[in-house]
Structures are given as C-alpha cells and as structure tokens.
C-alpha cells in the first residue's frame, strides 16, 4: 500500500514539472537550429512569433534580412560559422540559429567541366574552404598552366590555388643571363691649394738679389716648398694641383640556372648587411638585407616549344647617400642605403633566342670648389687662391637573357670540367722553368664528345 502511494506521488510530481511554463527571457531549446547553406546562396527561415530585431554575429560569414514579421532570409557570404538570433518586442528570443556556410560546389563543378572540355581529364580538382587543390597528371606545361587559370577564375580574386600537379614528361629550362655594366669616371682637378702645412717640402730662400729665382726653386723642389721672400719666412705652403684621370670599369656577371618548367629559380652574387629591427619591450633583433647581383625567373614551356619567361634581374650596391643613423645608447648605428637597378618583365621566345634589356643609364656629376676666404672671390686674381674639382660618373647596364630547353646527359663522361686534365706545377718546374700553369695528367684519356656551347663559356688557362 505504501509503495503504491509513493508511485502515485512521483507520477504527479513529474507531471507538474512537465506542465510548468518556461520563464520569461529563457531561450526555448526547440527554437535552436543548425542551418547549413552554401556560399552565395540563401535560405528562408520561419519564426514562431513577430520579430522586433534580428542579429547576425558575423556579417562577413552570413547576412540576415527580415522577409516578413514572422520570417527571415539568411544569405551565405563566405565559408565559416556564425549565429543568428531573432527577438520579439519584449526582448524574448523567438529564434536562434547556428549558421554554417560551406564553399559553393558550383566553382569546382564549373572548373571540372572546363577541364573536361579542354582534354585535361587527368587533372583532379578538390575544393576547400577558400582554396582549390589541383592534383593528377597534366599532359603538358601549358595544360598545367590552363588548369591553374581555370581554378583561379572559379575561386575569384581572393581564392588560393594549391598546385600538386605533375607534368607528363617534364621539361627543364636553362637560363643564361649576361649582365654587363660599363662605368666611366672622369676626374678633372686644377688650381692652387693653399694650406698652412709647414712639415712638407724643403726651404728655398728667395732674396731680392737672387738672379734666378726659378732655378733656386727647381733646385730645392719648390712645388712643395716653404718660401722665404726677401729673407722673411712665410707660413703658407703652395701646392699646385693638376689632375686629369679617366677610369673605365667593366663588370660582367653570367649567372646560369636550370629549373623545371613552371618552377621558380633564383641566384644571388653579393652579400647581406644587417639592419636592426625593434622587437618590442626594448629588445632589438637583426634582419639581413641582400644586395649584389640577383636573378629570379619562372619559365613555362608552351605546347609549340616556345618559352614563356618571367625574369627579374637586379643589380644593387651599398651607398652612404640616403643612409640612416640611429642612436643606441652612447653609440650611433649607421644603416646604409641601396642603389638599385631592377627589371621585371615577361617575354615569350624560342629555345636559344635572346632578348636584351638596355637603357639603364645612370650619371652623377660633382663639382667642388675650395680656396682662401675672401681672396678666392677676387676677380682674376682669385684664381690663384682657388681650386676646382670636377667628377663625373657615367654608367650603363645591359642585360641579355637566353633560355634553352635542356635534358640531362646519360653519362658523366659526356661533361667536362676545366680541371679534368690539369695539375699544379711542381716546385722544380716553378723554380727552374718558371712555370706557373699546370699541365695535363699523364696517361689520362678523356673520351668526352665535344659539346657546342653558344658564345664564350668556361675558363682559359694561359
């Protein structure tokens, strides 16, 4: 009897709890929903009551608009997750949705259709959140490039294409670049440099009764002399400056790189200089900047054998013009600047053909004058107390680029090095025969076939 009463009491208690209405302001669990839509598409959602306000946690993922007092429209903007909440006039939640925006499958479907129409069925396209991954085998480098273009067009400007394709019968491209610079420095200096330097030269006494003052000066090396005029010593030295100098500087670099079609390659002949960078919290780190002769290029072999070449040569050097000085405690750190001449271009040409980039001219002119104050400004006679220095630096940079379609050789004997048949001279040969160059090893028979290389290449030992 007691057990039956306890059972009835428990049933009444459970029924009472189930019939109790939800308190105001609490979200109803059945109103929480998970909504999945594609980017670029939308969905109409119904509400249980009139909505006074609608909120979207992240408008960059999904946007929401009221379609009617009891419905709202959710539009997918970009892949991601966000929350949409609708409340009534009393502030009660009448709808809460977890919205998941997934990438649109239209982009990958359209891309696959284009690849199929172009005969690129061996390329697979897999779409991610904001990227498309390409895999498989492309029949040619041009086909691989077309697949990348199709994927990029399907994603849009902000998308990212991951290229995992393999080109059937990959082709290698050798790029030979000749960078030549001719620099001419012209210096002209003429005048009289007046200095109060008593340590230089010898004494040449010139009296009033001296019959041949020029001979006396010549005998005592008078160009750097300390003069006595009329028996009275002077405190000025006169130095006649006459300088005429021409300098011709020739710089030539010939970087030679080989890479796969469609893959980048780079080259640097120069150095790196340190630049202090603030790391926060009074800490300073050091970064290194490159300078010198650099080259980077990306070749793509087309179906007709032509080579589409994106090349970027650069010549840079350190300079004090534009340098920055930074105070660090009791010391001053000077960061040098760079003079840069850079070319960035894309051309199309055949294997063995060349193109030249010229017209990179640079000219600096410096005219310096010095002299005795006031006396150097006197007309006519001021030239005796004045010195002029003229400096002109002219340089021209020419870049010649030649790509070749190459294939590896079958045996190492087909390639020769400048040191294959050379050995240094012995001590006896250097002392008795004055021989500074090497000679061929005895008994070595090199069977390598001659290989024709366009232009000058290799080394010369005289």
TIKOL-157766 format. One record per residue (C-alpha): residue in one letter; chain; x, y, z; residue number from 1. Coordinates in steps of 0.05 Angstrom, whole numbers. Each point is the difference from the previous one (the first is absolute). Example, Ala and Ser with C-alpha at 12.3 -4.5 7.8 and 13.67 -1.06 7.14 Angstrom:
<sites>
['A'; 'A'; [246; -90; 156]; 1]
['S'; 'A'; [27; 69; -13]; 2]
</sites>
This chain:
<sites>
['X'; 'A'; [0; 0; 0]; 1]
['X'; 'A'; [57; 48; 18]; 2]
['X'; 'A'; [37; -17; -64]; 3]
['X'; 'A'; [-62; 16; -42]; 4]
['X'; 'A'; [-8; 68; 34]; 5]
['X'; 'A'; [73; 18; -14]; 6]
['X'; 'A'; [-7; -19; -73]; 7]
['X'; 'A'; [-63; 44; -8]; 8]
['X'; 'A'; [35; 58; 34]; 9]
['X'; 'A'; [61; -6; -45]; 10]
['X'; 'A'; [-44; 0; -63]; 11]
['X'; 'A'; [-37; 62; 23]; 12]
['X'; 'A'; [66; 36; 12]; 13]
['X'; 'A'; [27; -16; -69]; 14]
['X'; 'A'; [-65; 22; -33]; 15]
['X'; 'A'; [4; 66; 38]; 16]
['X'; 'A'; [71; 14; -24]; 17]
['X'; 'A'; [-18; -15; -72]; 18]
['X'; 'A'; [-59; 47; 1]; 19]
['X'; 'A'; [39; 59; 30]; 20]
['X'; 'A'; [8; 56; -53]; 21]
['X'; 'A'; [68; 27; -18]; 22]
['X'; 'A'; [21; 63; 37]; 23]
['X'; 'A'; [2; 65; -39]; 24]
['X'; 'A'; [67; 17; -32]; 25]
['X'; 'A'; [23; -73; -5]; 26]
['X'; 'A'; [15; -29; -69]; 27]
['X'; 'A'; [-44; -57; -21]; 28]
['X'; 'A'; [44; -60; -16]; 29]
['X'; 'A'; [-43; -20; -59]; 30]
['X'; 'A'; [11; 68; -32]; 31]
['X'; 'A'; [76; -13; -8]; 32]
['X'; 'A'; [16; -27; -69]; 33]
['X'; 'A'; [61; -17; -41]; 34]
['X'; 'A'; [-3; 28; -71]; 35]
['X'; 'A'; [49; -19; -56]; 36]
['X'; 'A'; [1; 42; -63]; 37]
['X'; 'A'; [50; 10; -57]; 38]
['X'; 'A'; [38; 64; -12]; 39]
['X'; 'A'; [-39; 42; -49]; 40]
['X'; 'A'; [-67; -32; 16]; 41]
['X'; 'A'; [-54; 15; 52]; 42]
['X'; 'A'; [-56; -32; 41]; 43]
['X'; 'A'; [-67; 25; 26]; 44]
['X'; 'A'; [-12; -15; 74]; 45]
['X'; 'A'; [-68; 3; 35]; 46]
['X'; 'A'; [-9; 29; 70]; 47]
['X'; 'A'; [-51; -19; 53]; 48]
['X'; 'A'; [-20; 73; 14]; 49]
['X'; 'A'; [8; 71; -25]; 50]
['X'; 'A'; [73; 22; 0]; 51]
['X'; 'A'; [19; 69; 24]; 52]
['X'; 'A'; [76; -6; -10]; 53]
['X'; 'A'; [46; -48; -38]; 54]
['X'; 'A'; [75; -7; 13]; 55]
['X'; 'A'; [58; -36; -36]; 56]
['X'; 'A'; [63; -11; 40]; 57]
['X'; 'A'; [48; 4; -60]; 58]
['X'; 'A'; [-27; 36; -61]; 59]
['X'; 'A'; [62; -22; -39]; 60]
['X'; 'A'; [-24; -72; 3]; 61]
['X'; 'A'; [-76; 9; -7]; 62]
['X'; 'A'; [-48; 59; -8]; 63]
['X'; 'A'; [-72; -1; 24]; 64]
['X'; 'A'; [-61; 40; -22]; 65]
['X'; 'A'; [-73; -1; 23]; 66]
['X'; 'A'; [-42; -29; -55]; 67]
['X'; 'A'; [-65; 10; 40]; 68]
['X'; 'A'; [-19; 10; 74]; 69]
['X'; 'A'; [3; -75; 10]; 70]
['X'; 'A'; [57; -21; -47]; 71]
['X'; 'A'; [72; 20; -16]; 72]
['X'; 'A'; [47; -13; -58]; 73]
['X'; 'A'; [72; -22; 13]; 74]
['X'; 'A'; [52; 10; -55]; 75]
['X'; 'A'; [67; -36; 0]; 76]
['X'; 'A'; [58; 48; -13]; 77]
['X'; 'A'; [64; -41; 14]; 78]
['X'; 'A'; [17; -68; 30]; 79]
['X'; 'A'; [-3; 0; 76]; 80]
['X'; 'A'; [-45; -4; 61]; 81]
['X'; 'A'; [-44; 54; 31]; 82]
['X'; 'A'; [-63; 8; 43]; 83]
['X'; 'A'; [-66; 32; -19]; 84]
['X'; 'A'; [-50; 21; 55]; 85]
['X'; 'A'; [-70; 29; -6]; 86]
['X'; 'A'; [-37; 33; 59]; 87]
['X'; 'A'; [-69; 27; 10]; 88]
['X'; 'A'; [-22; 68; 27]; 89]
['X'; 'A'; [7; -23; 72]; 90]
['X'; 'A'; [72; -23; -11]; 91]
['X'; 'A'; [-16; -74; 0]; 92]
['X'; 'A'; [38; -46; -47]; 93]
['X'; 'A'; [-47; -28; -52]; 94]
['X'; 'A'; [53; -31; -45]; 95]
['X'; 'A'; [73; -19; 7]; 96]
['X'; 'A'; [38; -31; -58]; 97]
['X'; 'A'; [71; -25; -7]; 98]
['X'; 'A'; [17; 14; -73]; 99]
['X'; 'A'; [56; -38; -35]; 100]
['X'; 'A'; [20; 27; -68]; 101]
['X'; 'A'; [37; -50; -44]; 102]
['X'; 'A'; [36; 13; -66]; 103]
['X'; 'A'; [-42; -1; -62]; 104]
['X'; 'A'; [6; -62; -41]; 105]
['X'; 'A'; [-15; 39; -63]; 106]
['X'; 'A'; [72; 25; -5]; 107]
['X'; 'A'; [30; -70; -1]; 108]
['X'; 'A'; [-55; -28; -44]; 109]
['X'; 'A'; [10; 56; -51]; 110]
['X'; 'A'; [75; -10; 3]; 111]
['X'; 'A'; [-5; -75; -11]; 112]
['X'; 'A'; [-45; 12; -60]; 113]
['X'; 'A'; [50; 49; -31]; 114]
['X'; 'A'; [58; -49; 11]; 115]
['X'; 'A'; [-40; -56; -31]; 116]
['X'; 'A'; [-16; 42; -61]; 117]
['X'; 'A'; [74; 17; -7]; 118]
['X'; 'A'; [24; -72; 1]; 119]
['X'; 'A'; [29; 5; 70]; 120]
['X'; 'A'; [-38; -59; 30]; 121]
['X'; 'A'; [62; -23; 38]; 122]
['X'; 'A'; [-1; 60; 45]; 123]
['X'; 'A'; [-41; -5; 64]; 124]
['X'; 'A'; [-30; 61; 34]; 125]
['X'; 'A'; [-18; -1; 74]; 126]
['X'; 'A'; [-32; 60; 33]; 127]
['X'; 'A'; [14; 23; 71]; 128]
['X'; 'A'; [-25; 58; 41]; 129]
['X'; 'A'; [34; 55; -40]; 130]
['X'; 'A'; [46; -40; -45]; 131]
['X'; 'A'; [1; -51; -56]; 132]
['X'; 'A'; [52; -56; -1]; 133]
['X'; 'A'; [23; -25; -68]; 134]
['X'; 'A'; [30; -70; -5]; 135]
['X'; 'A'; [11; -52; -53]; 136]
['X'; 'A'; [41; 0; -64]; 137]
['X'; 'A'; [-1; 57; -51]; 138]
['X'; 'A'; [17; -18; -72]; 139]
['X'; 'A'; [44; 61; -9]; 140]
['X'; 'A'; [24; 62; 37]; 141]
['X'; 'A'; [-51; 42; -38]; 142]
['X'; 'A'; [-55; -47; 24]; 143]
['X'; 'A'; [23; 7; 71]; 144]
['X'; 'A'; [0; 76; -6]; 145]
['X'; 'A'; [-70; -2; -30]; 146]
['X'; 'A'; [-25; -42; 58]; 147]
['X'; 'A'; [28; 51; 49]; 148]
['X'; 'A'; [-34; 56; -38]; 149]
['X'; 'A'; [-67; -36; 0]; 150]
['X'; 'A'; [4; -13; 75]; 151]
['X'; 'A'; [19; 72; 15]; 152]
['X'; 'A'; [-57; 26; -42]; 153]
['X'; 'A'; [-49; -46; 35]; 154]
['X'; 'A'; [23; 23; 69]; 155]
['X'; 'A'; [4; 73; -14]; 156]
['X'; 'A'; [53; 51; 18]; 157]
['X'; 'A'; [4; -19; 74]; 158]
['X'; 'A'; [6; -75; -11]; 159]
['X'; 'A'; [63; -41; 5]; 160]
['X'; 'A'; [20; -56; -48]; 161]
['X'; 'A'; [43; -57; 27]; 162]
['X'; 'A'; [38; -32; -57]; 163]
['X'; 'A'; [18; -74; 11]; 164]
['X'; 'A'; [-1; -18; -73]; 165]
['X'; 'A'; [55; -39; -36]; 166]
['X'; 'A'; [17; 15; -72]; 167]
['X'; 'A'; [6; -60; -46]; 168]
['X'; 'A'; [71; 1; -28]; 169]
['X'; 'A'; [22; 61; 39]; 170]
['X'; 'A'; [47; 47; -38]; 171]
['X'; 'A'; [59; 36; 30]; 172]
['X'; 'A'; [21; 71; -20]; 173]
['X'; 'A'; [69; 28; 6]; 174]
['X'; 'A'; [5; 76; 3]; 175]
['X'; 'A'; [64; 36; -16]; 176]
['X'; 'A'; [2; 73; 19]; 177]
['X'; 'A'; [56; 48; -15]; 178]
['X'; 'A'; [1; 63; 41]; 179]
['X'; 'A'; [51; 51; -25]; 180]
['X'; 'A'; [13; 69; 28]; 181]
['X'; 'A'; [47; 52; -28]; 182]
['X'; 'A'; [18; 56; 47]; 183]
['X'; 'A'; [43; 60; -17]; 184]
['X'; 'A'; [26; 47; 53]; 185]
['X'; 'A'; [29; 66; -26]; 186]
['X'; 'A'; [40; 43; 49]; 187]
['X'; 'A'; [26; 70; -13]; 188]
['X'; 'A'; [36; 40; 54]; 189]
['X'; 'A'; [40; 64; -10]; 190]
['X'; 'A'; [19; 56; 47]; 191]
['X'; 'A'; [44; 22; 58]; 192]
['X'; 'A'; [-12; -31; 67]; 193]
['X'; 'A'; [22; 47; 56]; 194]
['X'; 'A'; [12; -36; 65]; 195]
['X'; 'A'; [36; 20; 63]; 196]
['X'; 'A'; [41; -63; 1]; 197]
['X'; 'A'; [73; 12; 21]; 198]
['X'; 'A'; [21; -73; 3]; 199]
['X'; 'A'; [2; -12; -76]; 200]
['X'; 'A'; [55; 19; -47]; 201]
['X'; 'A'; [68; 34; 9]; 202]
['X'; 'A'; [19; 72; 10]; 203]
['X'; 'A'; [16; 43; -61]; 204]
['X'; 'A'; [26; 69; 17]; 205]
['X'; 'A'; [-16; 52; -53]; 206]
['X'; 'A'; [34; 66; 14]; 207]
['X'; 'A'; [-6; 65; -36]; 208]
['X'; 'A'; [69; -9; -30]; 209]
['X'; 'A'; [-14; -71; -26]; 210]
['X'; 'A'; [16; 1; -74]; 211]
['X'; 'A'; [-40; -63; -20]; 212]
['X'; 'A'; [-57; -13; 49]; 213]
['X'; 'A'; [-30; -53; -44]; 214]
['X'; 'A'; [64; -40; 0]; 215]
['X'; 'A'; [4; 7; 75]; 216]
['X'; 'A'; [-70; -28; 7]; 217]
['X'; 'A'; [15; -57; -48]; 218]
['X'; 'A'; [64; -17; 37]; 219]
['X'; 'A'; [-37; -5; 66]; 220]
['X'; 'A'; [-63; -34; -28]; 221]
['X'; 'A'; [-41; 62; 7]; 222]
['X'; 'A'; [-69; -29; -15]; 223]
['X'; 'A'; [-3; -25; 72]; 224]
['X'; 'A'; [44; 53; 31]; 225]
['X'; 'A'; [-3; 47; 57]; 226]
['X'; 'A'; [16; 69; -27]; 227]
['X'; 'A'; [42; 58; 27]; 228]
['X'; 'A'; [-13; 64; -38]; 229]
['X'; 'A'; [50; 55; 12]; 230]
['X'; 'A'; [31; -39; 56]; 231]
['X'; 'A'; [-66; -3; 39]; 232]
['X'; 'A'; [-30; -69; 13]; 233]
['X'; 'A'; [-73; -13; -21]; 234]
['X'; 'A'; [-51; -46; 33]; 235]
['X'; 'A'; [-36; -23; -64]; 236]
['X'; 'A'; [15; -58; -45]; 237]
['X'; 'A'; [-21; 2; -73]; 238]
['X'; 'A'; [-18; -65; -35]; 239]
['X'; 'A'; [-18; 1; -72]; 240]
['X'; 'A'; [-54; -53; -12]; 241]
['X'; 'A'; [-7; -26; -71]; 242]
['X'; 'A'; [-36; -66; -10]; 243]
['X'; 'A'; [-31; -30; -62]; 244]
['X'; 'A'; [-25; -70; 9]; 245]
['X'; 'A'; [-45; -47; -39]; 246]
['X'; 'A'; [-23; -66; 31]; 247]
['X'; 'A'; [-36; -54; -39]; 248]
['X'; 'A'; [-34; -54; 41]; 249]
['X'; 'A'; [-27; -63; -32]; 250]
['X'; 'A'; [-45; -47; 39]; 251]
['X'; 'A'; [-28; -64; -28]; 252]
['X'; 'A'; [-40; -55; 34]; 253]
['X'; 'A'; [-25; -62; -35]; 254]
['X'; 'A'; [-48; -37; 46]; 255]
['X'; 'A'; [-21; -67; -28]; 256]
['X'; 'A'; [-61; -36; 29]; 257]
['X'; 'A'; [-41; -61; -17]; 258]
['X'; 'A'; [-70; -15; 26]; 259]
['X'; 'A'; [-62; -39; -18]; 260]
['X'; 'A'; [-52; 31; -43]; 261]
['X'; 'A'; [-48; 40; 43]; 262]
['X'; 'A'; [46; 0; 61]; 263]
['X'; 'A'; [37; 62; 25]; 264]
['X'; 'A'; [76; 6; 7]; 265]
['X'; 'A'; [43; 55; 30]; 266]
['X'; 'A'; [73; 21; 2]; 267]
['X'; 'A'; [38; 50; 43]; 268]
['X'; 'A'; [73; 22; -5]; 269]
['X'; 'A'; [12; 53; 53]; 270]
['X'; 'A'; [-11; 3; 74]; 271]
['X'; 'A'; [-45; 18; 58]; 272]
['X'; 'A'; [3; 59; 47]; 273]
['X'; 'A'; [-32; 2; 70]; 274]
['X'; 'A'; [-58; 46; 15]; 275]
['X'; 'A'; [-23; 8; 73]; 276]
['X'; 'A'; [-75; -11; 10]; 277]
['X'; 'A'; [-39; 16; 63]; 278]
['X'; 'A'; [-28; -62; 32]; 279]
['X'; 'A'; [-41; 34; 54]; 280]
['X'; 'A'; [13; 6; 75]; 281]
['X'; 'A'; [67; 36; -12]; 282]
['X'; 'A'; [28; -59; -40]; 283]
['X'; 'A'; [33; 6; -67]; 284]
['X'; 'A'; [8; -55; -51]; 285]
['X'; 'A'; [41; -1; -64]; 286]
['X'; 'A'; [-25; -14; -70]; 287]
['X'; 'A'; [45; -8; -60]; 288]
['X'; 'A'; [-14; 33; -67]; 289]
['X'; 'A'; [30; -26; -64]; 290]
['X'; 'A'; [39; 41; -50]; 291]
['X'; 'A'; [42; -16; -62]; 292]
['X'; 'A'; [-19; -33; -65]; 293]
['X'; 'A'; [-64; -41; 6]; 294]
['X'; 'A'; [-44; -37; -49]; 295]
['X'; 'A'; [-67; -35; 6]; 296]
['X'; 'A'; [-41; -30; -56]; 297]
['X'; 'A'; [-58; -47; -14]; 298]
['X'; 'A'; [0; -35; -68]; 299]
['X'; 'A'; [-60; -34; -31]; 300]
['X'; 'A'; [8; -43; -62]; 301]
['X'; 'A'; [-60; 6; -46]; 302]
['X'; 'A'; [-29; -54; -45]; 303]
['X'; 'A'; [33; 30; -63]; 304]
['X'; 'A'; [69; -1; 32]; 305]
['X'; 'A'; [1; 74; 17]; 306]
['X'; 'A'; [22; 22; 69]; 307]
['X'; 'A'; [-41; 49; 41]; 308]
['X'; 'A'; [51; 31; 46]; 309]
['X'; 'A'; [-12; 45; 61]; 310]
['X'; 'A'; [69; 27; 17]; 311]
['X'; 'A'; [21; 50; 54]; 312]
['X'; 'A'; [74; 20; 1]; 313]
['X'; 'A'; [26; 51; 50]; 314]
['X'; 'A'; [66; 35; 13]; 315]
['X'; 'A'; [7; 36; 67]; 316]
['X'; 'A'; [58; 29; 40]; 317]
['X'; 'A'; [10; 32; 68]; 318]
['X'; 'A'; [4; 76; 3]; 319]
['X'; 'A'; [6; 53; 53]; 320]
['X'; 'A'; [-49; 45; -36]; 321]
['X'; 'A'; [-66; -6; 36]; 322]
['X'; 'A'; [30; -39; 58]; 323]
['X'; 'A'; [-36; 2; 66]; 324]
['X'; 'A'; [34; 12; 67]; 325]
['X'; 'A'; [-33; -28; 63]; 326]
['X'; 'A'; [23; 17; 71]; 327]
['X'; 'A'; [7; -59; 46]; 328]
['X'; 'A'; [24; 20; 69]; 329]
['X'; 'A'; [67; 34; -8]; 330]
['X'; 'A'; [12; -27; -70]; 331]
['X'; 'A'; [-28; 17; -68]; 332]
['X'; 'A'; [-19; -55; -49]; 333]
['X'; 'A'; [2; 19; -73]; 334]
['X'; 'A'; [-43; -41; -47]; 335]
['X'; 'A'; [23; 6; -72]; 336]
['X'; 'A'; [-48; 11; -58]; 337]
['X'; 'A'; [-2; -37; -67]; 338]
['X'; 'A'; [5; 22; -71]; 339]
['X'; 'A'; [-44; -48; -39]; 340]
['X'; 'A'; [-11; -12; -74]; 341]
['X'; 'A'; [-53; -52; -11]; 342]
['X'; 'A'; [-38; -29; -60]; 343]
['X'; 'A'; [-64; -41; 7]; 344]
['X'; 'A'; [-30; -24; -66]; 345]
['X'; 'A'; [-33; -59; -35]; 346]
['X'; 'A'; [19; -19; -71]; 347]
['X'; 'A'; [-11; -59; -48]; 348]
['X'; 'A'; [55; -27; -43]; 349]
['X'; 'A'; [28; -65; -28]; 350]
['X'; 'A'; [56; -43; 26]; 351]
['X'; 'A'; [67; 33; -14]; 352]
['X'; 'A'; [-30; 67; -16]; 353]
['X'; 'A'; [22; 62; 39]; 354]
['X'; 'A'; [-28; 66; 19]; 355]
['X'; 'A'; [37; 60; 28]; 356]
['X'; 'A'; [-20; 52; 52]; 357]
['X'; 'A'; [38; 65; -7]; 358]
['X'; 'A'; [-7; 73; 14]; 359]
['X'; 'A'; [13; -6; 75]; 360]
['X'; 'A'; [43; 63; 3]; 361]
['X'; 'A'; [26; 35; 61]; 362]
['X'; 'A'; [41; 64; 4]; 363]
['X'; 'A'; [26; 37; 60]; 364]
['X'; 'A'; [37; 66; -4]; 365]
['X'; 'A'; [37; 34; 57]; 366]
['X'; 'A'; [33; 69; -4]; 367]
['X'; 'A'; [39; 22; 61]; 368]
['X'; 'A'; [36; 66; 11]; 369]
['X'; 'A'; [46; 19; 58]; 370]
['X'; 'A'; [45; 59; 14]; 371]
['X'; 'A'; [24; 54; 47]; 372]
['X'; 'A'; [-58; 41; 29]; 373]
['X'; 'A'; [-9; 69; -31]; 374]
['X'; 'A'; [63; -7; -43]; 375]
['X'; 'A'; [-31; -56; -41]; 376]
['X'; 'A'; [-60; 45; -18]; 377]
['X'; 'A'; [42; 56; -30]; 378]
['X'; 'A'; [-10; 3; -76]; 379]
['X'; 'A'; [59; -23; -42]; 380]
['X'; 'A'; [50; -4; 58]; 381]
['X'; 'A'; [-47; -45; 39]; 382]
['X'; 'A'; [18; -58; -45]; 383]
['X'; 'A'; [68; -3; 34]; 384]
['X'; 'A'; [-34; -13; 67]; 385]
['X'; 'A'; [-54; -49; -26]; 386]
['X'; 'A'; [-3; -73; -19]; 387]
['X'; 'A'; [-53; -36; -41]; 388]
['X'; 'A'; [-15; -75; -1]; 389]
['X'; 'A'; [-48; -30; -51]; 390]
['X'; 'A'; [-24; -73; 3]; 391]
['X'; 'A'; [-47; -34; -48]; 392]
['X'; 'A'; [-23; -72; 7]; 393]
['X'; 'A'; [-36; -31; -60]; 394]
['X'; 'A'; [-24; -72; -1]; 395]
['X'; 'A'; [-45; -42; -45]; 396]
['X'; 'A'; [-29; -68; 16]; 397]
['X'; 'A'; [-17; -51; -54]; 398]
['X'; 'A'; [-34; -67; 14]; 399]
['X'; 'A'; [-3; -56; -52]; 400]
['X'; 'A'; [-45; -60; 15]; 401]
['X'; 'A'; [2; -66; -38]; 402]
['X'; 'A'; [-42; -62; 19]; 403]
['X'; 'A'; [15; -71; -23]; 404]
['X'; 'A'; [-43; -63; 4]; 405]
['X'; 'A'; [49; -51; 28]; 406]
['X'; 'A'; [0; -73; 19]; 407]
['X'; 'A'; [49; -37; 47]; 408]
['X'; 'A'; [56; -41; -30]; 409]
['X'; 'A'; [3; -75; 7]; 410]
['X'; 'A'; [71; -7; 25]; 411]
['X'; 'A'; [46; 45; 41]; 412]
['X'; 'A'; [56; -8; -52]; 413]
['X'; 'A'; [-40; 43; -48]; 414]
['X'; 'A'; [14; 61; 42]; 415]
['X'; 'A'; [69; 30; 10]; 416]
['X'; 'A'; [27; 47; 53]; 417]
['X'; 'A'; [57; 50; -8]; 418]
['X'; 'A'; [40; -39; 51]; 419]
['X'; 'A'; [-9; -70; -30]; 420]
['X'; 'A'; [68; -2; -35]; 421]
['X'; 'A'; [39; 50; 43]; 422]
['X'; 'A'; [48; -6; 58]; 423]
['X'; 'A'; [40; 54; 37]; 424]
['X'; 'A'; [75; 7; -18]; 425]
['X'; 'A'; [51; -31; 45]; 426]
['X'; 'A'; [52; 40; 40]; 427]
['X'; 'A'; [54; -17; -51]; 428]
['X'; 'A'; [-42; 25; -58]; 429]
['X'; 'A'; [-17; 64; 36]; 430]
['X'; 'A'; [73; 16; 20]; 431]
['X'; 'A'; [39; -24; -61]; 432]
['X'; 'A'; [-50; 6; -56]; 433]
['X'; 'A'; [-39; 58; 29]; 434]
['X'; 'A'; [-64; -38; -16]; 435]
['X'; 'A'; [-60; 26; 37]; 436]
['X'; 'A'; [-53; -38; -39]; 437]
['X'; 'A'; [-18; -72; 5]; 438]
['X'; 'A'; [3; -55; -51]; 439]
['X'; 'A'; [-40; -62; -17]; 440]
['X'; 'A'; [4; -63; 41]; 441]
['X'; 'A'; [41; -54; -32]; 442]
['X'; 'A'; [-39; -59; -26]; 443]
['X'; 'A'; [-68; 33; 4]; 444]
['X'; 'A'; [-43; -11; -62]; 445]
['X'; 'A'; [-63; 42; -1]; 446]
['X'; 'A'; [-51; -29; -46]; 447]
['X'; 'A'; [-54; 53; 8]; 448]
['X'; 'A'; [-33; 21; -64]; 449]
['X'; 'A'; [6; 73; -18]; 450]
['X'; 'A'; [-60; 41; 21]; 451]
['X'; 'A'; [-15; 65; -35]; 452]
['X'; 'A'; [-18; 56; 48]; 453]
['X'; 'A'; [-26; 65; -31]; 454]
['X'; 'A'; [45; 58; 17]; 455]
['X'; 'A'; [60; 3; 45]; 456]
['X'; 'A'; [-1; -47; 60]; 457]
['X'; 'A'; [48; -36; 47]; 458]
['X'; 'A'; [69; 21; 22]; 459]
['X'; 'A'; [65; 17; -36]; 460]
['X'; 'A'; [68; -20; 30]; 461]
['X'; 'A'; [58; 36; -33]; 462]
</sites>
